[in-house]
Amino acid sequence: MTPLTPLYNPPISLPKLHVRPNAELLVRRAHVRDVPRLYEIINYYAARGDMLPKTMDQLYSRVRSLNVAVADGEVVGCAGLHITWADLAEVVSVAVHPDVQGKGLGRHLVEPLIEEARELGIPTIFALTLQVGFFSHMGFREIPKIHLPHKIWQDCKTCFKQELCDEIAMIREVG
Ligand SMILES: CC(C)(COP(=O)(O)OP(=O)(O)OC[C@H]1O[C@@H](n2cnc3c(N)ncnc32)[C@H](O)[C@@H]1OP(=O)(O)O)[C@@H](O)C(=O)NCCC(=O)NCCS
């Protein structure tokens, strides 16, 4: 059995990637073996205030809803879709390693989630984010947070930001 890892111990830096500039990119379902790497990437950004932290426990329990981007065998990014209700799903944990940002990886991670929502018959997806520019490019638009249903605030109960929440709600119709 793997020794227990502390629940939240954010990395302050990420190991350098060994990915060739022209390496082929693959987006696939996350495996449980990817979780330590996802923990590193997500919590690296969380420590900088860019996104919410995740514990190993949360990542293992949500691994089935996460996709990863892989280049030269290394996990370089992630994103997931959580179904909220019959008509709504949330795009979560979108993160791309800093060494490979700005190359279309974020788009490659989010587009399959839009397609997945469409296949599931979910008409609207949303994100709670500080990355308004990125999500605008992905076809999302800002809405007042209060327009989202109560159910989505479940996670807020355990979030350290509470009423100081600075995340912006953005939605996109799936069509
Ligand atoms: C946000 C993030 C995932 C974007 O990933 P990326 O691989 O750099 O993004 P892409 O290269 O796929 O960009 C896709 C589009 O968004 C635009 N874009 C990306 N980041 C942007 C930004 N900060 N501001 C404005 N536009 C942005 C790109 O110009 C591109 O536009 P185009 O395809 O219409 O030309 C990445 O910056 C990241 O991991 N940030 C830290 C973690 C984070 O904040 N995640 C969001 C949590 S909700």
The ligand as a MOL file (V3000), in Angstrom:
LIG
                    3D

  0  0  0     0  0            999 V3000
M  V30 BEGIN CTAB
M  V30 COUNTS 48 50 0 0 0
M  V30 BEGIN ATOM
M  V30 1 C -5.9600 29.0710 -18.2920 0
M  V30 2 C -5.0380 28.0300 -18.9240 0
M  V30 3 C -5.5980 26.6360 -18.6740 0
M  V30 4 C -4.9520 28.2960 -20.4410 0
M  V30 5 O -4.2010 27.2490 -21.0310 0
M  V30 6 P -3.3710 27.4920 -22.3710 0
M  V30 7 O -2.9240 26.1690 -22.8740 0
M  V30 8 O -2.3230 28.5160 -22.1320 0
M  V30 9 O -4.4970 28.1160 -23.3300 0
M  V30 10 P -4.6040 27.9740 -24.9050 0
M  V30 11 O -3.2580 28.1760 -25.5010 0
M  V30 12 O -5.3130 26.7110 -25.2510 0
M  V30 13 O -5.5400 29.2080 -25.2580 0
M  V30 14 C -6.8250 29.0390 -25.8460 0
M  V30 15 C -7.3470 30.4080 -26.1970 0
M  V30 16 O -7.5040 31.2080 -25.0220 0
M  V30 17 C -6.7300 32.3960 -25.1070 0
M  V30 18 N -6.1400 32.6330 -23.7800 0
M  V30 19 C -5.4390 31.7690 -23.0280 0
M  V30 20 N -5.0890 32.3430 -21.8620 0
M  V30 21 C -5.6050 33.5930 -21.8950 0
M  V30 22 C -5.5830 34.6780 -20.9850 0
M  V30 23 N -4.9860 34.5740 -19.7830 0
M  V30 24 N -6.2060 35.8310 -21.3500 0
M  V30 25 C -6.8300 35.9520 -22.5420 0
M  V30 26 N -6.8930 34.9290 -23.4420 0
M  V30 27 C -6.2710 33.7840 -23.1240 0
M  V30 28 C -5.6580 32.0910 -26.1320 0
M  V30 29 O -5.2090 33.2860 -26.7620 0
M  V30 30 C -6.3940 31.1840 -27.0920 0
M  V30 31 O -7.2080 31.9280 -27.9650 0
M  V30 32 P -7.5310 31.4340 -29.4620 0
M  V30 33 O -7.5330 29.9210 -29.4480 0
M  V30 34 O -8.8780 32.0100 -29.7280 0
M  V30 35 O -6.4320 31.9700 -30.2730 0
M  V30 36 C -3.5860 28.1650 -18.3680 0
M  V30 37 O -3.1530 29.4950 -18.5010 0
M  V30 38 C -3.4390 27.7360 -16.9160 0
M  V30 39 O -3.2100 26.5700 -16.6270 0
M  V30 40 N -3.5350 28.7350 -15.9930 0
M  V30 41 C -3.3220 28.4880 -14.5780 0
M  V30 42 C -4.4230 27.6280 -13.9690 0
M  V30 43 C -5.7720 28.3140 -14.0550 0
M  V30 44 O -5.9180 29.4920 -13.7390 0
M  V30 45 N -6.7910 27.5500 -14.4980 0
M  V30 46 C -8.1650 27.9910 -14.5920 0
M  V30 47 C -8.9110 27.4150 -13.4450 0
M  V30 48 S -10.6620 27.6750 -13.5900 0
M  V30 END ATOM
M  V30 BEGIN BOND
M  V30 1 1 1 2
M  V30 2 1 2 3
M  V30 3 1 2 4
M  V30 4 1 2 36
M  V30 5 1 4 5
M  V30 6 1 5 6
M  V30 7 2 6 7
M  V30 8 1 6 8
M  V30 9 1 6 9
M  V30 10 1 9 10
M  V30 11 2 10 11
M  V30 12 1 10 12
M  V30 13 1 10 13
M  V30 14 1 13 14
M  V30 15 1 14 15
M  V30 16 1 15 16
M  V30 17 1 15 30
M  V30 18 1 16 17
M  V30 19 1 17 18
M  V30 20 1 17 28
M  V30 21 1 18 19
M  V30 22 1 18 27
M  V30 23 2 19 20
M  V30 24 1 20 21
M  V30 25 1 21 22
M  V30 26 2 21 27
M  V30 27 1 22 23
M  V30 28 2 22 24
M  V30 29 1 24 25
M  V30 30 2 25 26
M  V30 31 1 26 27
M  V30 32 1 28 29
M  V30 33 1 28 30
M  V30 34 1 30 31
M  V30 35 1 31 32
M  V30 36 2 32 33
M  V30 37 1 32 34
M  V30 38 1 32 35
M  V30 39 1 36 37
M  V30 40 1 36 38
M  V30 41 2 38 39
M  V30 42 1 38 40
M  V30 43 1 40 41
M  V30 44 1 41 42
M  V30 45 1 42 43
M  V30 46 2 43 44
M  V30 47 1 43 45
M  V30 48 1 45 46
M  V30 49 1 46 47
M  V30 50 1 47 48
M  V30 END BOND
M  V30 END CTAB
M  END
